[in-house]
Amino acid sequence: MAKIAQIPLGTAPYGTGRYAAMLNLTPAEISERFGLAFERVRDDLDDVDLVSIRTEAGVYAILGFYVNAPKKGIDVYIRDEADDPHAELEDVLKSLKVTDADIIWTDFGK
């Protein structure tokens, strides 16, 4: 079974800035499933709840939820420099136990 570890924001060894997917989930659902604690920060757009994760395979990602976004969902960001971004996103989605119904959008098609 795939495991997810929470890591402190800003400590991933490489950038996690490629917007790769949007999930029809909330921070509460992710927190309940995996015991992850989202942290509210403010960026250039709005308040956003963030959590930084590492999958069992060593893939780093950031999950974000813009509090006042018109379209609600968890944004998934993966490494900009990923050799195989599709594989990294697939690992993150598998680790989060995401179903097709949970996926609103991915960079690689739904």
Beta strands, then each sheet from edge to edge (+ up, - down):
strand 1: 4-7
strand 2: 18-23
strand 3: 39-42
strand 4: 47-55
strand 5: 60-66
strand 6: 74-78
strand 7: 103-106
sheet 1: 1+ 4- 3+
sheet 2: 1+ 4- 5+ 6- 2+ 7-
end
